[in-house]
Amino acid sequence: MKKQDYIYLKRISLFIAVCTIMFASCKIYSFKDVSIDYSTIKTIKIGFIENRARIVNPQLSPMLTDKLQQKISNQTKLVRTNNDDAHLQITGFISDYSVSTSGVSAQQSATNRLTITLQLNLKNTVENTNTDFTVSRSFDFSANLSLDQAQATMQDEILRNLTDEIFNRIFSNW
């Protein structure tokens, strides 16, 4: 092995060691920034998210409710309950589900935008607080697709983005 190769390997090893120590000590690698006081908040009730929008996607409400329940179960230590005395209670509904044109090319619609808005309420029975908030997300799709086709292709993205947005608004310091 040449002396230059030895020096090169030594520098790379040192760089990797320094990076490892920095990531471990600063916790840069951690993306779960959930702020819950588990000593006082232990239970959660997640109500069914109704669809009260003008356009109704019949699959969205049950799938969104289920996805939110899964995310909270997987990323927190909270115990789900159906009791009205749960420490946290989430209720809400889909208030808007609309399509608009978002891009035009050659005097024709090229891109459409699906906008979904939810009105949610978080009741904290421990701190006796009640917070209303809105979550809204837009999803662009080709104007060549019908709404049904777009919903089918974007379903996973829609559910993931809405669930993440709700979760972050409730549990993270975002």
N, C-alpha and C positions, 0 to 999 in steps of 0.2 A: 504494500500500500504506500502510495506516495505521501509525502509530508503535507501537500496541499489537500489531498483527500481527507487526511486525518483531521486537519484544522477545520475543513468544511463540515464534516460529520460532528465534530465537537461543538461548533457554532449552532448547528441545527438542533442538537440535543439540548443545548442550553436554552435556545429559543422555546422549544417545546416545554421544557421544565418551567420556565418563567410564565408562559401562557397558562399552563395547567394550574399553577399556584394562584395566578391572578383570577382566573375564572372560579376557582374553588373558594377563594376568600371573599370575592366581591359578589358571588352568587349571580353572575351575569347569565349563567346558563338557565336560571330559573325563570319561567314565564308564567307561572301560576301565582298571581298576585291577589289571592283571595284574602279579604280582610273580614274575618268573622271571629267574634269572641265566643269560642266554643264553651267557655265556662258558664255563660248565661243563655246563649242561643243554641238550642239542641234540635228543635223540630221545625219542619216546614210543611205547609199545605199549599199545593199548587192546584189552583182551580182550572177548570176547562176553559181554554181560550176560545170564546165564541167568535163566529164570523158574522158581523153586522154590516159588512161593506155592501155597496151597491151591486158589485159583481162578486159572486160567491164561488170560490174554488172549494168544492165539498171535501177535498182531501186535506186542505191546509190546516184547518183547526185541530183535528185529531193528531195529525203528524207533528205539528208544532208543539202541541201540549206534551206529547210523548217525548219528543227530542229534548225539550226543556227539562222534563223530569229526569231523563237519562243523564244529561249534562250535570245537573245539580247532584244527582246520586254519585256520579263518577268523580266529580272534582271537589266535593265538600264532604264533611263528616256528618252533615245534617241528616236526621231521620225523617223520612216522609211519613206524613199522617194525613188523615181526612178529618181530624178533629178540629173544631172551631177554636180550640185553645192553643193551637200551634204557635210557636214563638214568632215565626215569619209566615205571612199569608200573602200569596200572589194571586191576583185576579186580573182579568183583562179581556179585551176583545179586539178583533181586527176591525178598524174603523174605515179604512180606505184600501181599495184594491182596484187600481185604475191603470189604464194604458194610454200613453201619449206618444206622439212622434218626437223623437229626439235628434234625428239626423235626416237631412234631405240631400239627395244626389240626383242631378239631372232632372230637377223639378218633380221628383218622386220620393216618397218616404223610403229611406234606406235603413234606418234604425228606429225601433220602437223602444219605449221604456215602460216597464212594469214597476209601479210604485206601490209598496205595501206599508201601511201605517197601523201601528198598534197603540191602543190606549191601555196602560197598565197601572195597577195599584199595588203598592207594597205596604202591608200593615205589619208593624213590629209591635207585638203585644208586650214585650219586655220593657221597651222604652216608651211605650204608648204613643207611637208616631204612625202617621198615615201619609204616604207619599204617592202622589200621582205623577206619572211621567209618560212621555211619548217616545216610541221607537219607530223610525221610518227608514226604509231602505229602498233603493232603486236598482233595477236590474235591466240592462240593455240587451236587446236581442234583434236579430235580423227581421226586417219588415217582410221578408219572404215567408216567414213562419206565421202560422196562425197562433192565437193565444194558447190554445190547447197544446200545440207542438212545443211552443216556447216553455210553457209550464213543465212539460214532461222532461225537456232537456235541462232545465235549470232547477229542478225540484231540490236536489241535494244542496246546491249552492244557496238557494233561498232559505232553506231550513237551517243550514249551518250559520249563515250570516245573521239571520234574525235571532237565533238562539244565542249566539256569541254576544250580540248587542245587548240583549236582555240580561244575560248573565253578568256582563261587565258593568252594566248600569246598577245592578243590585249588589254585587259582591266585590267589585274592584274599585280602586281609587282612581278611576279614569275620568 
